[in-house]
């Protein structure tokens, strides 16, 4: 009953999370697009309060947009604020982490690298969200943050350090989601602390009769642009469960860092296309180069001192795309493989079976022989797709996912 409730909650939260993210990121892309295309007020124009304007054709009419300096006593009503899309995205995303991972933190850990307990894994993930925000925010408040390049380099160093650290403890899927959750936390905290905070100060000053102070807007806009350039990497990491070839690779951390750098650069080049004619040439070369680097990293063996049979089994696991179904936090398509070896599995016919080497072998070669309770008979047979060596290595890898296997 509890499992069924968790799966329903996960479905509802995932849908709400995706919808809210679409609205939030859509706002970020649209508002930055409008800022970049704003037609500045001509010098000597009579309206001193006008900063710029823009006309947009949509829905059978023309939207006339103006960005203006506000005067006390002339605050428009109603005045719309954009914040709940961000808050809803983060709240639903964090709730998903709780339902899918924090309830059973063992689904975060890589049992072949770490013996972290479930609660310890969940605590380590939560600590990363808090410490990551403190590092990022203090960096951009410090003298290093006064310069765009030093701030950006410091941010990337922080991401790389976090990825390297969590790569020693978390499995690939959890690692990518952890880094994505950290960056998304920065974005929502930016909205709450800096963007909304400065806009509230700005509006309170106007309401008290003080003149328009552009410094509040500049501080808010700076963090808004941070969020804007983080949208593509966070979207990628949000969807990374669908890319098992990347997060299951031995060199998953370098792949992650190359991808983040590339997506930030792609967003910057898209913004530069109004004044940089060769933007699409650089963008194409960047994407092709990054794709080649990622492909090389996927196929380059790791130098980590891991049992060669387990390493081979992980490679078979990746090649057969087993992680697409079997690496879910709360199993929705197929049972999770973490911690199952040596336990009893309930079957659809009401019986139970011990998960041992014999059962794993049968489940891989003739998966319809015994169906796990609560799951559809959807797994294909690998009877003619694996050699005996590959099958043995795959079983060794699955066994390794239970830290204290017999």
N, C-alpha and C positions, 0 to 999 in steps of 0.2 A: 504494500500500500504506500509506504514511504517512498519507494523507488518510483512508483507511478506518479505520485505528487511531484517529485523532483523533476521528472521528465516533462510534465505539463508546465511546471513553473519555468523550466529552461526554455521551452518553446515560446511561451508568452514573453518572457524577458528578452529572448533573442530577437523576436519580431519587433518589440518596442525599441530595443537597442539599435537595430538597423534603421528603423524609421526615423528615430531621433537623430542618429548620426547623419543620415541623408539630409535632414533639414539643417543641421548645424553646419556641416561642411558645405552644403549648398549656399548657405548664407555667407560663409567665409569667402568662397570663390566668387560669388556675385558682387559682394561689397568691395572686394579688392579690384575686381574687373571694373566696377564703376569709378573707383578712385583713380585708376590708371588712365581712364578715358575721359575724365572730367575736363570740360573745356573751361580754362581759367577766365576770370573776368578781365575784360580788356582794360588797359590802363586808361583812366579818364572816364570810365563808364559811371553813370550817375548813382548806381546802387552800391554804396561803399560796403554794405554788409554781405554782398554776394561774393562767395569764394570761387564758385564755378557752377556750371550747369551741364546737363546731359539729356538728350531726347532718345527714347527707346520705343520701338514699335513692337507691340505684343497684343494678342487677343483682339485684334481689330481696331486698336486705338493707339494713341501716342502717349507715353508716360513722360512728363516733363519733370526732371529731377533737378533740384537745386541744393547745393551745400552752402550754408550761410553762417555768419556770425549772429549769435542770438543776443538780444538786448533784454535787460531786466524789464519785466512787465509785458514782454512780447513773446512769451513761451507758448508755442502752439499746443492746442488741446484738440483731440488726444495726441499724445506723443508716444510712439511705440518703442519699446526696449527689446533687445534680442539677447536673452540669457537662458531661458528655460530649455531651449534645444540642447545647449551645452550641458546644463545640469542633469537633464534627463538621460542624455547619452552616458554620462559618467555613472550616475546612480544605477542605471540598468546594467551597465558593464560590470560594475563592482558587484552587483547582486548576482550576475552570472558567474563571476569568479567564486563567490561564496557557494552557489548551488553546484557548480560543476567541479570545483577543485578544492575549496577550503573545507568542505564537509568531509572529504577524504583526501587529505593533503598528500597521501602517497602517490596520487596520480600526477603530482608535479615532479616528483623526484625521478632521476635516472638511476635505477637500481644497479646498473652496471658500473656506475661511477661513485655512488654515494649510498650511505646507509642511514640517511636522514629519516626520522619518523614522519608520519603524516602531519601532526601538529607542528613539528619543527619546520617542515617545508612550507606550510601555510604561514607561519610566523615570519619566515625568511622573505616570503613574497610580500607580505604586508609591510615589513620593514623597508623593503626596496621602494615602495610607493611613497612612503614618508621621507626617507633619507634622500631619494631621488629629487623630490620637489625642493627640499631644503638646499641641496647642492646647486640645482639649477637656478633657483631664485637668488641665492646669495651671490652666485657667479655674475648674474646680470645686474645686480645692485652694486657690485664691486667696481673698482677702476677698470678691470679687464672687460667688463660689460659696456664700458663707454665706447669701446671700439667694436664695430660689427664683426670684424674678422677674428679678433682675439676671443670675443664672446662665443662666436660660432665654433671655433676650434676647441675651446673649453667645454662646450656642450657636447661635441662629438667625442672628446676624450672621456667625458663622464659616461656617455652611452657605451663606448667601447669597454670601459672598465666594468660597468655593470654586466654587460653581455659576457665578458670573460669570466667574471665571478660566478654568475648564475649558470654558465655553461658547465661548471664543475659539479653542479648539484642537480640541475633540472634536466628533464628530457627535452628534446628539441622543440616539440610543440609547446610545452610549457615555457621554455626559454623565450620563444618568439612572442607569446602572449604576454609574458612578464614585461619585456621591454616595451611592447605596445601599450600596456596598461600604465607603465611609468610615464611614457610620453603623453598619453591621453590625460593623465593626472596633471601634468604640467599645464596642458592646454586649458582644462577646466579651472584649475587654480588661477591661471592667468585671467580668465574671465571674471572669477569671483573676487580676487584680490586687487588686480590692477585695472582691468577694463571697467567693470562695474564700479569698483572703488573710486576711480578717478572721475567717472561720469557722474556718480552721486555727488562728489565734491563740487564738480563743475555746476551741477544743477542747483545745489544748495546755495552756492555763491550767487547765482543769478536770482534765485528766489529772495535772497536777502538784499538785493539791489546792487550787488557788486557787478562790475563790467565783465564781459566775456574774457576769460583767461585761457589762452590757447595752450598753455603748458600742460593742463590736465589732459587735453585731447591728444597731445603729442605722446605723453606717457602711455595712455590707453592704446593709441594706435601702434606704438612700438611692440607691445605684447600681442596685439591683434595680428601683426605681421609675422611674429614668431609662430603663432598658431597656424596661420595661413601656409607657411612653408613646411609645417609638420603634418599637414593633412594627408599628403600622399603616403609617407611612410607609415602613419598610424592606420590608414585604410588597408595598406598591404598587410601589416601585422595583425589587424583585426580579422582578416580573411586567411591568415597563414595556415590554419588547420587544413585548408584545401590544397596545400602545396607540400605534401610529405617528402617529395624528392629534395626539397630545400632543407626543411627543418630536421629531417632524419639523416642528413649527410654528416660524415665525420667532421668536416670543416664548416659546420653550421654557423659558427660565430663570424668568421670572415665573410661568408655569404651574406649574413645579416647586415654587416657593416657596409659592404659594397652596395647592397640594395638600398639602404637608408641614404647613403651619400648620393647615389644616382637619382633617387626620387626627389630629394630636396633640390638637386641641381636642375632636374627636369622642370620643377615648378618655377624656379627662378628664371629659367630660359623662356618659359611660356609667358611670364610677366614682362620679359624684356623685348618681346617681339615687336612692340610698337616703335622702338628706337634702335633695334639691332636687327638688321635685315638678314644676317646669316644665322639667325637663331636656330632655324630648323636644321641647318647643316650640322651645327655643333650638337644639337639635341640628338639627331640621328646617329652621329658618330659616338656620342656618349652612351646611348642605349645599346648599340651594337657592341661596343667595347665592354660594357658592363655585363652583357649577356655572355660574351666569350669568357670573361673572367669567372663568372658564376659557373658556367659549364665546366671550366677547367677545375674549379674548386670541388665541384660535385664528384668528379671522377678521380681526384687526387687522394690517395690513401692517407689516413691519419698516422702520425708518428707516436700517438699515445700508447703506453704500455698496457694494452688490453689483450686478453686471451684471443689468439688468432681465430679460433673456432667461433667465438662470440662475434668477433668483428665480421667474419664471413657471413654468419647468420644475420647480422644486422644489414649487411649489403643485400642479401637475398630478400629480407623483409622490405627494404626500400624498393628494390627492383620489381617486386610483385605488388607494390602499392598496398601492402597489408595495413599500413597505418591509416589509410583512408577510412577504415571501418573500426579497427581495433585499438585506436589510441584516443578514444573519446574520454572526457572527464567523467560524465555520466553516460554510460553506454546507451546509445540510441539505435545504432545499426547492428552492432555486434558486441559481445562482451569485451570489457577491458582485459588486457593480458597482464597487467601489473599485479603481482602478488597472488596469482591464481594457482601456481604449481604446488601440488600437494594438498589442495583443498577439495571439497566436495562440490560438484556442479549439479544443480537441479536440472532435469531434462523435461522436455515438453510432454512426455508420456507419463510423468509423475514419478519416475524413478530418479536416482542420483548416481553419479559416477565419480570415481577418484580421478582428478586431473594429474595424470602421470605421463611418462614418455609414450606409452602405448596409446593412451587416449589422444594425445596431441598428434601422433602420427596418423591415427584413424581420422581425426577431424580435418587434417590437411588433405589427405588423399580421398576420403569418402565422407565429406562433411554432412551429407544427408542421413548418414547412419544414426547419428545421435544429435538431436536438435536441442540447444540450450533453451530452457524455459524462458518465455517472454520475448523470443526473437524469431523472426521469419527465417525459413530455410533458404537464405539468399546467397550463401557462400558457394562459389564455384569449386569444382574439384581441381586439384593440382596434380592429379595422378600422372599425367604425361608431360608436365611442365617443369618438374624438378628432378634433378638427378639424386641418387642416394646420398651423395656427399652434401648437396645443397639442403636436402631434407634434414639430415642429421645436424647440420650447422644451424638451420632455422629453429629446430627444437632446442638446441643448446642456448640459443639467444632468448627464446621464450622462457626457458628455465631461469636464465640470468635475471629476468625481470622480477623474480621473487628473491629478495636478498638472502633469506635463510632457507633456501630450498634443500630438500633431502639429498 
